[in-house]
Amino acid sequence: MKNGFLPISPADMQERGIKQLDFVYVIGDAYVDHPSFGHAIISRVLEAHGYSVGMISQPDWKDDKSITLLGRPRLGFLVSAGNMDSCVNHYSVSKKRRATDAYTPGGVMGNRPDHAAVVYGNLIRKSYRDVPIILGGIEASLRRMAHYDYWSDSFKRSILLDSQADLISYGMGERSIVEIADALAAGIAVRDITFIKGTVYKTKDTSGVYQGIVLPSYEDMKEEKALYAKSFLTQYENTDFCTGKPLIEPYPNGVYVVQNPPQPPLTTEEMDSVYDLPYMRTYHPSYQPLGGVPAIAEIKFSLISNRGCFGGCSFCALTFHQGRTIQARSHESILKEAVLLTEDPDFKGYIHDVGGPTANFRQPSCEKQLTQGVCKNRQCLFPKPCPNLKADHRDYLTLLRKLRALPKVKKVFIRSGIRFDYLLADPDDTFFKELVEYHVSGQLKVAPEHISDSVLKRMGKPENAVYERFVEKYYKLNDKLGKKQFLVPYLMSSHPGSTLKEAVELAEYLRDLGYMPEQVQDFYPTPSTMSTVMYYTGIDPRDGKKVYVCRNPHEKAMQRALIQYRNPKNYDLVYEALTLAGRKDLIGFDKKCLIRPRIKNLQSREKPEKKKVKKKTIRNVHKKK
């Protein structure tokens, strides 16, 4: 094609001389040919291995013909809901419909269905009864086994069954998708493709599953939530490529869903080859009249340097999707991409980010991981850094120095998360100093999430004293360098384990800090996270203990309001929360109080006097100025 994008229409196929595509890729996002989009990577990897791929973006799921646009594929349909779970994309934590969709042309909401992978799979199956369907992407990956669905408040089956698909390629699927394609091209029936790592399949015969672990059945977990907590812990302990075993989940009528162990992490050379593919690095030109695709703005001048995360936060699904073993690109590969950025007409000299899930992870947490895998029963950083942890920023620091030295580059920012406990674990402060000096755009975003150690324990985050040490060191470095840069802490309300008591503690902390966050993230129970399991079952799978869960929408609103107690709109909620928590001592005129008493409770004769005092004070302030 003249524009270099993959085919999106019969005319594009004709232009390329393609009579029948090997794969048709159905996606819930707009077609953006950029390596930050999963569909771009998978389609380009397949193309590099000699397979033709066409894209059907955001088909009209109410029209059967929308799925037949590119005809019957020779090998199969690939299906992805998009870069986000479709329900997360559509709804806020309060289940209110979002106004815009950054992954749709013009930011228009409503161009994909809820549970898009399921809807697309069934739509395909209506027109093509016998064509293989392979699911991939974040939605399929995190719903690959039975799971709690927050939006319907129900316990759902594996998405493989509800979508009528044949296989799931879970995680980062570059290896598995090529193996699937090769197997199909060799004439192997899709029902017999049961041997590829990083895949999930359905069967009625598990006799060939070697060393499989049988999980509690779907029906039993549906009846007894504690069994789901137990099952999830088993799944969590089998996410490593070295030690993971096949998992077998029984369903009625003799059906089993089998998850094969994960694929090994990509080597540096393999990562480089993936990011060196001929991406167009933008959205399809057909979207230009519609205003383009808003999501491109966030990633257009950013660089992905790594994958995976050994941080182990309970509310994050990265362990299930990308794994805990860090995979990194070479300096040469990243610098080559950076040069491409500098040649873009819109480049203003600023690289917006160099990172990944956690920016300052550029290597496995310890040397044994690549041969023995990650530990099943302990985390690398929680509750304390493991004695075997190798905290070393030298490679990342060298990379940043090279990027800063490139012609046309004025500044290199780090906007993806910095893991501050890992930063403090490094005995060499050089990276910390250069981070403050060169890579902060006025304010550094960090994620302490909470200040109550009991809540932080459930979050899988370090105790608050660690964050305090980081804050102290950060501001000392700023003073030493003569800079006035700030920290923007991400905070979360209503996480399992947080009662009104802990929410009030967080409000008091913010009062003493003199900081009022503009945005607050209420805990969002997304599929396949430890925290979501706690939310649904009331049990922490790691220790089997019961956990307080805030499910009442009004209490959730109170916890959220306490973090923004200065906002006048939150007064009633804060007043009620403090009353229920037995903390009416924080309602008054003392500097330690969060809010003042209601005006109607003051004697009316005091009002004029107080107004005069206020006006006098304001006049005095102006006189002093």
C-alpha positions in Angstrom: 0.0 0.0 0.0 1.1 3.5 -0.7 0.7 4.6 2.9 2.4 1.5 4.4 -0.4 0.6 6.7 -1.9 -2.9 6.8 -5.1 -3.5 4.7 -8.3 -2.2 6.1 -10.5 -2.6 3.0 -10.9 -4.9 0.0 -9.3 -2.1 -2.1 -6.2 -2.2 0.1 -6.0 -6.0 -0.3 -6.3 -5.6 -4.1 -3.6 -2.9 -4.1 -1.3 -5.4 -2.3 -2.2 -8.3 -4.6 -3.8 -10.2 -1.7 -6.7 -12.4 -2.7 -7.2 -14.0 0.8 -5.6 -12.8 4.1 -4.0 -15.2 6.4 -5.4 -13.4 9.4 -8.1 -10.8 10.0 -7.5 -8.9 13.2 -10.6 -7.5 14.8 -9.9 -4.7 17.4 -11.9 -2.5 19.7 -9.5 0.4 19.3 -8.9 2.6 16.3 -6.1 1.2 14.1 -2.9 2.9 15.3 0.3 1.4 13.9 2.6 2.2 16.9 4.4 -0.2 19.2 2.5 1.1 22.2 -0.5 -0.6 20.7 -0.7 -4.4 21.1 -2.5 -4.9 17.8 0.3 -3.1 16.0 3.0 -5.3 17.5 1.2 -8.6 16.9 0.2 -7.7 13.3 3.7 -6.5 12.4 5.3 -9.6 14.0 3.1 -11.9 11.9 3.9 -9.8 8.8 7.6 -10.2 9.5 7.1 -14.0 9.6 5.5 -14.0 6.2 1.8 -13.9 7.1 -0.7 -11.3 5.7 -2.9 -9.5 8.2 -5.8 -7.2 7.7 -7.4 -4.9 10.3 -11.1 -4.5 11.1 -11.3 -1.7 13.6 -14.3 -1.1 15.8 -16.8 -3.1 13.7 -20.5 -2.4 14.2 -21.4 -5.3 16.5 -25.1 -4.9 15.6 -24.4 -5.6 11.9 -23.2 -9.2 11.0 -21.8 -7.9 7.7 -19.3 -5.7 9.5 -17.2 -8.7 10.4 -17.1 -10.0 6.8 -15.5 -6.8 5.3 -12.2 -8.5 4.5 -13.6 -11.9 3.7 -12.8 -15.3 5.2 -9.2 -15.5 6.5 -7.1 -18.5 5.5 -5.9 -19.3 9.0 -8.0 -17.5 11.5 -9.4 -14.4 13.2 -7.5 -12.5 15.9 -9.6 -10.6 18.4 -8.6 -7.9 20.9 -10.8 -5.6 22.9 -8.1 -3.0 22.7 -5.3 -1.5 24.9 -7.7 -1.4 27.8 -10.4 -3.7 29.2 -13.5 -2.4 27.4 -15.5 -1.9 30.7 -12.6 0.1 32.2 -12.6 2.1 29.0 -16.3 2.8 29.3 -17.0 3.3 33.0 -15.6 5.1 35.9 -15.3 3.3 39.3 -18.7 4.6 40.2 -20.0 2.8 37.0 -20.9 6.1 35.3 -20.4 6.2 31.6 -17.2 8.1 30.6 -17.7 11.0 28.2 -14.8 10.3 25.8 -12.7 7.4 24.5 -9.1 8.2 23.8 -8.7 5.2 21.6 -11.5 6.1 19.2 -11.2 8.6 16.3 -12.3 12.1 17.6 -12.5 10.7 21.2 -16.1 9.6 20.5 -17.5 7.2 23.1 -19.6 4.2 22.2 -17.8 2.7 19.2 -17.2 -0.6 20.9 -19.4 -2.8 23.1 -19.0 -3.7 26.7 -17.1 -7.0 27.0 -15.9 -6.4 23.5 -13.8 -9.6 23.1 -16.9 -11.7 23.9 -19.2 -9.7 21.6 -16.7 -9.8 18.7 -16.1 -13.6 19.1 -19.8 -14.4 19.0 -20.2 -12.0 16.0 -17.5 -13.8 14.1 -18.9 -17.3 15.0 -22.3 -16.4 13.6 -20.8 -15.9 10.1 -17.8 -18.3 10.2 -18.7 -21.4 12.2 -15.4 -23.3 11.5 -12.7 -20.5 11.3 -10.3 -20.5 14.3 -10.7 -17.5 16.7 -7.7 -16.5 18.8 -8.2 -14.0 21.6 -5.4 -11.7 22.8 -4.9 -8.3 24.5 -5.4 -7.2 28.1 -9.1 -8.0 28.3 -8.7 -11.6 27.2 -5.4 -12.0 29.1 -6.9 -11.0 32.5 -10.2 -12.9 32.0 -8.6 -16.1 30.8 -9.8 -18.1 33.8 -13.0 -17.7 35.9 -13.0 -14.2 37.4 -15.0 -11.6 39.2 -16.6 -8.9 37.0 -17.1 -5.7 38.9 -19.5 -4.1 36.3 -22.0 -6.9 36.5 -21.1 -7.8 40.1 -20.9 -11.4 39.1 -18.5 -14.3 38.9 -17.9 -15.1 35.3 -16.5 -18.0 33.4 -13.3 -18.0 31.4 -13.7 -15.5 28.5 -12.6 -18.4 26.2 -16.0 -20.1 26.8 -18.2 -17.0 26.6 -16.6 -15.7 23.4 -16.8 -19.1 21.6 -13.1 -18.6 20.7 -10.6 -21.5 20.3 -7.5 -20.2 22.0 -6.3 -17.3 24.1 -2.8 -16.0 23.7 -2.2 -14.4 27.0 0.5 -11.9 28.1 2.8 -10.3 25.6 2.1 -12.7 22.7 4.9 -12.2 20.1 6.2 -15.7 20.5 2.9 -17.6 21.0 1.1 -15.9 18.1 3.9 -17.0 15.7 3.8 -20.5 17.0 0.0 -20.6 16.6 0.3 -19.3 13.1 2.9 -21.8 12.2 0.8 -24.6 13.6 -2.3 -23.6 11.7 -0.3 -23.1 8.5 1.1 -26.6 8.9 -2.5 -28.0 8.9 -2.8 -28.7 12.6 -6.5 -28.4 13.6 -7.0 -25.6 16.1 -8.5 -28.1 18.6 -5.2 -29.9 18.6 -3.1 -26.9 19.4 -2.7 -27.6 23.1 1.1 -27.5 23.4 2.0 -23.8 23.0 3.2 -21.9 26.1 1.4 -18.7 26.8 -2.0 -20.1 25.6 -5.3 -21.2 27.1 -7.5 -23.8 25.4 -10.6 -25.8 26.2 -10.8 -29.6 26.1 -12.8 -32.6 27.5 -9.7 -34.7 27.9 -6.9 -33.6 30.3 -5.0 -36.9 30.2 -2.2 -35.3 28.2 -1.7 -32.4 30.6 1.7 -33.0 32.2 2.0 -32.0 35.9 -1.3 -30.1 35.7 -2.7 -28.5 38.8 -6.5 -28.9 39.1 -8.1 -25.7 40.4 -11.5 -25.6 42.2 -14.3 -25.9 39.7 -16.2 -22.9 38.4 -19.4 -24.1 40.0 -17.8 -24.7 43.4 -16.1 -21.2 43.3 -19.4 -19.6 42.4 -20.9 -21.2 45.5 -18.0 -20.6 47.9 -15.9 -17.4 47.5 -13.1 -18.7 49.7 -12.4 -21.3 47.0 -11.8 -18.5 44.4 -9.3 -16.9 46.8 -7.5 -20.2 47.0 -7.6 -20.7 43.2 -6.3 -17.2 42.6 -3.3 -17.7 44.8 -2.5 -20.9 42.9 -2.7 -19.0 39.6 -0.6 -16.2 41.1 2.1 -18.7 42.1 2.2 -20.1 38.5 2.9 -17.0 36.5 6.6 -17.6 36.1 8.0 -19.2 32.9 10.5 -21.4 34.9 8.3 -22.8 37.7 4.7 -22.3 36.3 2.6 -25.5 35.9 -0.4 -26.1 33.6 -3.6 -25.1 35.4 -6.9 -27.0 34.8 -10.2 -25.3 35.6 -13.2 -27.7 35.5 -16.6 -26.6 34.1 -20.0 -28.4 33.8 -20.5 -31.1 31.1 -17.0 -32.4 31.3 -15.4 -29.2 29.9 -12.0 -28.0 31.1 -10.2 -24.8 30.5 -6.4 -25.4 30.5 -3.8 -22.7 30.9 -0.4 -23.6 29.7 2.7 -22.1 31.5 3.8 -18.7 30.3 6.2 -18.0 27.5 9.8 -17.2 28.5 10.5 -13.5 28.5 11.9 -12.0 25.3 15.7 -11.6 25.1 17.1 -8.1 24.5 17.7 -9.1 20.9 14.1 -10.2 20.5 12.8 -7.1 22.1 14.9 -5.0 19.7 13.6 -6.8 16.7 10.0 -6.2 17.8 10.5 -2.5 18.1 12.5 -2.3 14.9 9.6 -3.4 12.8 8.3 -0.9 10.1 5.6 0.8 12.2 4.0 3.9 10.7 4.1 5.3 14.3 0.7 7.0 14.0 -3.0 6.4 13.4 -4.5 5.4 10.1 -4.9 8.4 7.8 -8.6 7.7 7.4 -9.1 9.1 10.9 -7.7 12.5 10.1 -11.0 14.0 9.1 -12.5 12.8 12.4 -9.9 14.6 14.4 -7.3 11.8 14.8 -6.9 9.4 17.7 -6.3 11.3 21.1 -4.3 8.5 22.6 -1.4 9.1 20.2 -0.6 12.4 22.0 0.5 10.5 25.2 2.9 8.2 23.5 4.1 9.9 20.3 7.3 11.2 21.9 7.8 8.6 24.5 10.1 5.6 24.5 9.4 2.1 25.9 12.6 0.7 27.4 11.3 -2.3 29.4 8.5 -4.7 30.2 7.5 -6.6 33.3 7.4 -5.6 36.9 8.6 -7.2 40.1 6.9 -4.4 42.2 4.1 -6.7 43.1 1.4 -4.1 43.9 -1.8 -6.0 44.8 -4.1 -3.7 42.7 -2.0 -4.1 39.5 -2.5 -6.9 37.0 1.1 -6.8 35.5 2.1 -10.0 37.2 -0.7 -11.8 35.3 0.0 -10.0 32.0 3.6 -9.2 31.5 5.1 -11.2 34.4 7.6 -10.3 37.1 10.8 -10.8 35.0 12.1 -7.6 33.5 12.8 -7.5 29.8 14.7 -4.6 28.4 15.6 -3.2 25.0 19.2 -2.3 24.2 20.5 1.2 24.2 21.1 1.1 20.5 17.5 0.2 19.8 16.1 2.9 22.0 18.5 5.5 20.6 17.6 4.6 17.1 13.9 5.1 17.9 14.8 8.4 19.7 16.4 9.7 16.5 13.2 8.9 14.6 11.3 11.0 17.1 13.6 14.0 16.6 13.0 13.8 12.9 9.2 14.2 13.4 8.0 17.7 12.3 6.1 18.0 15.5 9.0 17.3 17.8 9.8 20.3 20.0 12.9 18.9 21.7 11.2 17.0 24.5 11.2 13.3 25.0 8.2 12.8 27.3 9.1 9.5 28.9 11.7 6.7 28.9 10.3 3.8 30.8 7.6 1.1 31.0 5.4 -0.3 33.8 8.1 0.9 36.2 10.6 3.3 34.7 13.6 2.5 36.8 13.5 -1.3 36.4 16.0 -2.2 33.6 17.1 -5.7 34.8 15.8 -8.7 36.7 15.7 -8.1 40.5 18.2 -10.8 41.1 20.6 -13.0 39.1 18.8 -16.3 39.6 15.6 -15.2 38.0 16.6 -16.0 34.4 17.5 -19.6 35.3 15.4 -20.4 38.3 12.5 -18.0 38.0 10.9 -15.6 40.4 10.2 -16.8 44.0 6.7 -18.2 44.4 6.1 -17.2 48.0 8.0 -14.0 48.4 8.2 -10.6 46.7 11.3 -8.7 45.7 10.4 -5.4 47.4 7.6 -6.2 49.8 7.4 -6.0 52.8 11.1 -5.3 52.8 13.6 -5.4 49.9 14.9 -9.0 49.5 18.5 -9.6 50.5 19.2 -10.9 47.0 17.7 -7.7 45.3 20.1 -6.1 42.9 19.2 -2.4 43.0 21.4 -0.8 40.4 20.5 2.2 38.2 23.8 2.4 36.2 22.4 1.0 33.0 19.3 3.3 33.1 21.5 6.3 33.9 23.8 5.6 31.0 20.9 5.3 28.7 19.4 8.6 29.9 22.8 10.4 29.4 23.0 9.1 25.8 19.5 10.4 25.1 20.2 13.8 26.6 23.2 14.1 24.4 21.3 13.6 21.1 21.1 16.5 18.7 17.7 18.3 18.8 16.9 16.9 22.3 16.4 19.6 24.9 15.0 17.6 27.8 14.3 13.9 28.6 11.5 13.5 31.1 10.5 10.4 33.1 6.8 10.3 33.5 6.1 6.5 34.0 6.3 5.4 37.6 9.4 5.5 39.6 9.5 2.8 42.3 10.9 4.9 45.2 11.7 2.0 47.5 13.9 0.4 44.8 15.5 3.8 44.3 16.4 4.0 48.0 17.7 0.5 47.9 20.5 1.6 45.5 23.6 2.5 47.6 24.7 4.8 44.8 22.8 8.1 44.7 24.0 9.2 41.3 20.8 8.3 39.5 18.7 10.0 42.2 20.7 13.2 41.8 20.5 13.2 38.0 16.8 12.3 38.1 16.2 15.5 40.1 18.6 17.6 38.1 17.6 16.6 34.5 14.5 14.5 34.3 11.7 16.1 36.4 9.3 18.5 34.6 8.6 20.7 37.7 6.9 17.9 39.6 7.6 14.2 40.0 4.7 11.8 40.1 5.1 9.0 42.7 2.7 6.5 44.1 2.7 6.0 47.9 -1.0 5.2 47.5 -1.7 5.5 51.2 -0.1 6.3 54.6 -1.7 3.7 56.8 0.7 0.7 57.2 -2.3 -1.7 57.6 -3.7 -0.6 54.2 -0.3 -0.5 52.6 0.2 -4.1 53.7 -2.9 -5.2 51.7 -1.7 -3.1 48.8 1.6 -4.8 48.7 3.3 -1.4 49.1 6.2 -0.5 51.5 5.4 1.0 54.9 4.9 4.8 55.0 8.3 5.4 56.7 10.0 4.4 53.4 8.0 7.0 51.5 8.9 9.6 54.1 12.6 8.9 53.7 12.2 9.3 49.9 10.4 12.6 50.3 13.1 13.9 52.7 15.9 12.9 50.3 14.1 14.3 47.3 13.7 17.8 48.7 17.3 17.8 50.1 18.6 17.1 46.6 16.4 19.8 45.2 17.7 22.3 47.7 21.3 21.3 47.0 20.7 21.8 43.3 18.9 25.0 43.7 15.6 23.7 42.3 12.1 24.2 43.4 10.4 21.0 42.2 7.6 19.2 43.9 6.2 15.7 44.4 2.7 14.7 43.2 1.7 11.7 45.2 -1.0 9.3 43.8 -3.4 8.3 46.5 -6.1 5.7 46.6 -9.3 5.6 48.6 -11.4 2.6 49.6 -8.8 -0.1 48.9 -9.6 -3.3 50.8 -8.4 -2.9 54.4 -9.3 0.8 54.5 -12.0 1.8 56.9 -13.1 5.4 57.7 -10.5 5.3 60.4 -7.6 4.9 57.9 -9.3 7.4 55.6 -9.3 10.0 58.3 -5.6 9.2 59.0 -4.8 9.9 55.4 -6.7 13.2 55.5 -4.7 14.3 58.6 -1.5 13.4 56.8 -2.5 15.6 53.9 -3.4 18.4 56.3 0.0 18.3 57.9 1.6 18.1 54.5 -0.3 21.2 53.3 -1.2 19.3 50.1 -4.6 18.8 48.5 -4.7 16.5 45.5 -6.7 17.6 42.6 -7.5 14.0 41.6 -8.2 10.9 43.8 -8.3 7.4 42.5 -11.0 5.4 44.2 -10.1 1.7 44.2 -11.2 0.1 40.9 -11.7 -3.7 41.0 -10.3 -4.7 37.6 -10.0 -8.4 36.6 -7.2 -10.7 37.9 -5.6 -8.6 40.7 -5.0 -9.6 44.2 -7.0 -6.6 45.4 -10.0 -7.4 43.3 -10.1 -10.9 44.8 -10.0 -9.3 48.3 -12.9 -7.0 47.2 -15.0 -9.9 46.0 -14.2 -12.5 48.6 -13.3 -10.4 51.7 -10.2 -12.6 52.0 -6.6 -11.8 51.4 -5.4 -14.9 49.4 -1.9 -14.5 50.6 -2.7 -15.2 54.3 -6.3 -16.3 54.2 -7.4 -13.6 56.6 -10.6 -11.7 56.4 -10.2 -8.1 55.1 -12.6 -5.2 55.6 -14.0 -4.2 52.2 -15.7 -0.9 51.5 -18.5 -1.7 49.0 -21.1 0.8 49.9 -21.1 3.7 47.3 -21.9 6.3 50.0 -19.0 5.2 52.2 -16.7 5.1 49.2 -17.7 8.7 48.5 -16.9 9.6 52.1 -13.5 8.0 51.9 -12.8 9.8 48.7 -14.1 13.2 50.0 -11.8 13.0 53.1 -8.7 13.1 50.8 -10.1 16.4 49.3 -11.6 17.7 52.6 -10.9 21.3 51.6 -13.3 21.2 48.7 -16.5 22.9 49.8 -18.5 20.5 47.7 -17.3 17.7 50.0 -18.2 19.4 53.3 -21.3 17.3 54.0 -19.6 14.0 53.2 -16.5 15.0 55.3 -18.7 16.0 58.3 -20.6 12.8 58.1 -17.4 10.7 57.8 -15.8 12.4 60.8 -19.0 11.9 62.9 -19.2 8.2 62.0 -15.5 7.7 62.7 -15.8 9.3 66.1 -13.5 12.1 65.1 -15.6 15.2 65.7 -12.5 16.6 67.3 -11.4 17.4 63.8 -14.4 19.7 63.3 -13.6 23.1 64.8 -11.4 26.2 64.5 -8.1 24.7 65.7 -5.4 24.5 63.1 -5.5 20.7 63.4 -9.2 20.6 62.4 -10.1 19.5 58.9 -13.4 21.5 58.6 -15.2 24.2 60.6 -18.6 23.7 62.3 -21.7 24.3 60.3 -22.6 28.0 60.1 -26.1 27.4 61.3 -24.7 26.1 64.6 -23.0 29.5 65.3 -25.0 32.2 67.2 -26.4 34.7 64.7 -25.1 37.6 66.8 -21.6 36.5 66.3 -21.8 36.7 62.5 -21.4 40.4 62.0 -18.4 40.6 64.4 -16.7 37.7 62.6 -17.2 39.3 59.2 -15.6 42.5 60.5 -12.6 40.6 61.8 -12.2 38.9 58.5 -12.4 42.1 56.5 -10.0 43.8 58.9 -7.5 41.0 58.6 -7.7 41.1 54.8 -7.1 44.9 54.8 -4.1 44.5 57.1 -2.7 41.9 54.8 -3.0 44.2 51.8 -1.4 47.1 53.8 1.6 44.9 54.7 2.0 44.0 51.0 
